[in-house]
Amino acid sequence: MAVLAAIGAAAVVVFPKNSTPTNPFSQNIKSSANFNLYYPTQLPDGYSIKSSSIQLKDGVLTYAATRADLRIVFTMQAVPANFNFQSFYQQYLKNTQQFHTAYGQAVMGNIQNRVLSSMTDGKTWFILSDNSPNVSGGELRLIMNSLKQY
C-alpha cells in the first residue's frame, strides 16, 4: 500500500511555526493530485516546514515538519476503493482516540511506540506520522485541528 510506504519518507522541512504560505502547493501538484490538499496553519513549537519537502510521487503527496531530529510526516492520497478503515485502525493502531476536525472524523493511536493520526474527508486519506516516541499525540492533534484545505 503506497501510503504505508510513504509514512516515514519525507524530506526535511522552512516556514515559521505559524506562517502559512498563500498556497504551499505548486500548480503542477494541484493539477496532478486527484484528492484534496491540506496544509497546517499552526505547528507545534519549534517545528518548521521547508517548501522543498513537498513531493507528489505515484499518487501520494508527502511533506514534513521538523524540529532538531524530530520529524512529523504529512501523507495524502486518494481514499482507496473499498478500503476498510475500521479494520485498518483495529489491526494497526493501539489505544485509539477519535476526534472531530473541520474536515472530518480523525483517529489517533499508537503504532510501534509512535503516534499516528488519520482522517478521511471522502476523497482524501490524510495521515500524520512521526519518527520518534518523543512526538506527542497532542502535537499531532494540534496539527490536525489547524489544517486548511487548498
Residue, then its C-alpha position, 0 to 999 in steps of 0.5 A: m500500500a503506497v501510503l504505508a510506504a510513504i509514512g516515514a519518507a519525507a524530506v526535511v522541512v522552512f516556514p515559521k511555526n505559524s506562517t502559512p504560505t498563500n498556497p504551499f502547493s505548486q500548480n503542477i501538484k494541484s493539477s496532478a493530485n486527484f484528492n484534496l490538499y491540506y496544509p497546517t496553519q499552526l505547528p507545534d513549537g519549534y517545528s518548521i516546514k521547508s517548501s522543498s519537502i513537498q513531493l507528489k510521487d505515484g499518487v501520494l503527496t508527502y511533506a514534513a515538519t521538523r524540529a532538531d531530529l524530530r520529524i512529523v510526516f504529512t501523507m495524502q492520497a486518494v481514499p482507496a476503493n473499498f478500503n476498510f478503515q475500521s479494520f485498518y485502525q483495529q489491526y494497526l493502531k493501539n489505544t485509539q482516540q477519535f476526534h472531530t476536525a473541520y474536515g472530518q472524523a480523525v483517529m489517533g493511536n499508537i503504532q510501534n511506540r509512535v503516534l499516528s493520526s488519520m482522517t478521511d474527508g471522502k476523497t482524501w486519506f490524510i495521515l500524520s506520522d512521526n519518527s520518534p516516541n518523543v512526538s506527542g499525540g497532542e502535537l499531532r492533534l494540534i496539527m490536525n485541528s489547524l489544517k486548511q484545505y487548498 
